Amino acid sequence: MRSSTSTGDVPRISLPTPGGRNAYRATVPGRAGTEAGWSSRYSPAGLHGRPWVARLRRALEQESFELHFQPIVSLRDGRTSHYEALLRLADGPAGELTPPGLFLPAAERYGLIREIDRMVLARVARLLGRDPSLGETTIAMNVSALSVTDPGMLDFIAATLARHEVDPQRLAIEITETAAISDMDSAKAFCAGVLELGCALALDDFGAGFGSFQYLKQLPFSHLKIDGDFIRELPTSRTDQLVVRALARIVRGMGRETIAEFVGDEPTIAMLRAYDVDYAQGFQLGAPGPLLGGRPGAERRRSVA
């Protein structure tokens, strides 16, 4: 995954919670066996946050959160380019995993999301710094709108990477359109700062919001993640085909790279490759999983070379 410092991208319409609907994705079956994103709009249980506050604080204190990792695969050579870290809550009696759609709305509403963001960053940096078997593996993580507007977040990222002796090029930060909408000036400064540190910066879920294309002009980025709504039915939807092909051409013309999310079958992979999309992510390529064999993420289900 190449990092870029040029200005110019992680794939929404503004939501009632400040962190964005996809700050950390839930792993739930979607169409074509893809990973479906969650939305606080469709998580009413998660919006009744007060019972969650004590539980989340306890989880932070007892380190009851668990990271799973999903591979992002190059469509040029079929190799895993990097992994995305996905958050789960593992505080049930038998270690059951609770998806983020049930607890992140409360974390956002009651001001715990910044602490969760920093916890995830610290754990990713610790993992990259301590495990020599990871080699030059890059891990991507989402940050919430509150962290994007946090004036201390860039310093925290830099200090955390330095403390664990991690090359910044091994960390990728993803932000959603929702995070940018909340404060465009802060988002621009944050994106530029992340790239100046040497990290990659991805605009996530691109295309889900009304003002998407303006962000290509306003925000510095190195990668653009095409929203799964344009990928799930790509082989059969002429509209999706036109949008994905156009995005790939625009982003390539800007000197950046594209990542397709929610990739669920071989025909989609073939079409993405034909459109010169750079990377793909989805259950067809590998489901999220904990550390396996000393490396993050599950083994890819099949080669795409």
Helices and strands as residue ranges (DSSP letters): G 31-33, G 40-42, H 44-47, H 50-62, E 65-74, E 80-89, G 100-102, H 104-109, H 113-130, G 132-134, E 139-142, H 145-148, H 153-163, G 168-170, E 171-176, H 177-182, H 184-197, E 200-206, H 212-218, E 223-226, G 228-230, H 238-253, E 257-260, H 266-274, E 279-280
